[in-house]
Amino acid sequence: MNTNDYVKYLTQTFVQYMDQPKEERQKLRAERKGLKEPFMLRWFGVLPYLIIFSFKRRKVRR
C-alpha cells in the first residue's frame, strides 16, 4: 500500500466517522467499551484476577 492509498483510506474513514450523528458515535463507543475485558485480566492475565476473586469470595462467606 503506497502513501497515497493510505491517505485516501484515512480520509474516507474520517469522513465516514464525522458523517455519523453524535448520539450514534457515543452509542458505538459505549458498546466497544462494554466489550473490553477488565483491566487486571487484560494486563496481567488470569492469575491475579483469580486471586482477587478468591479474596472477595472469602469476605462474602464470613
N, C-alpha and C positions, 0 to 999 in steps of 0.2 A: 504494500500500500504506500503510495507516494504521499508527499506532504499535501498536495492539492486535494487528493481524495479525503485525507484525514480532516482537513479544514472544512470541506464540504459536509462531511458526516457530522462534525461538531456543530456546525451552523444549523443543519437540519434538526438535530436533536434539541438544540437550544430553542429554536423557533417553535418546535412542536411542544416543548415544555411550557413556553410562555403563552401559547395559544389556549392552554387549558385554563378553566376558571380557577380562581384562588381556592375555593372550597374543595374542588376535586384534587388539587395538588396536596392540600393539607390532609385530605382523607387518605390518599395513597401513601403519604409519608407516615401517617399513623399506622396504617396496615403493615408497612415494612418494618416499623419499629416493634410492632407486636409480634412479629415472626422471629425476631432475634432471640438467641439463647441468652440466659443470664450471664452477667459479666464474669463471675467466677468460673463458670463452665467454659466459656469461650477462651479465656486467657490461661487458665491453669489446669484444665482437664476435669475429669470426673472425681478424682480422689479428694481434693479439698471440698468439693460440693457434697460428697457423701459424708465427710467428717462434720461439716456444719449441719447437715440434715440430721445426723445421728444425735448431735448435741441438742438441737431443737426438739427432737422427738423425746429425748430423755427428760427435758424440762416439762413437757406436757404430761408425762406419765407420773411425775411426782405430785 
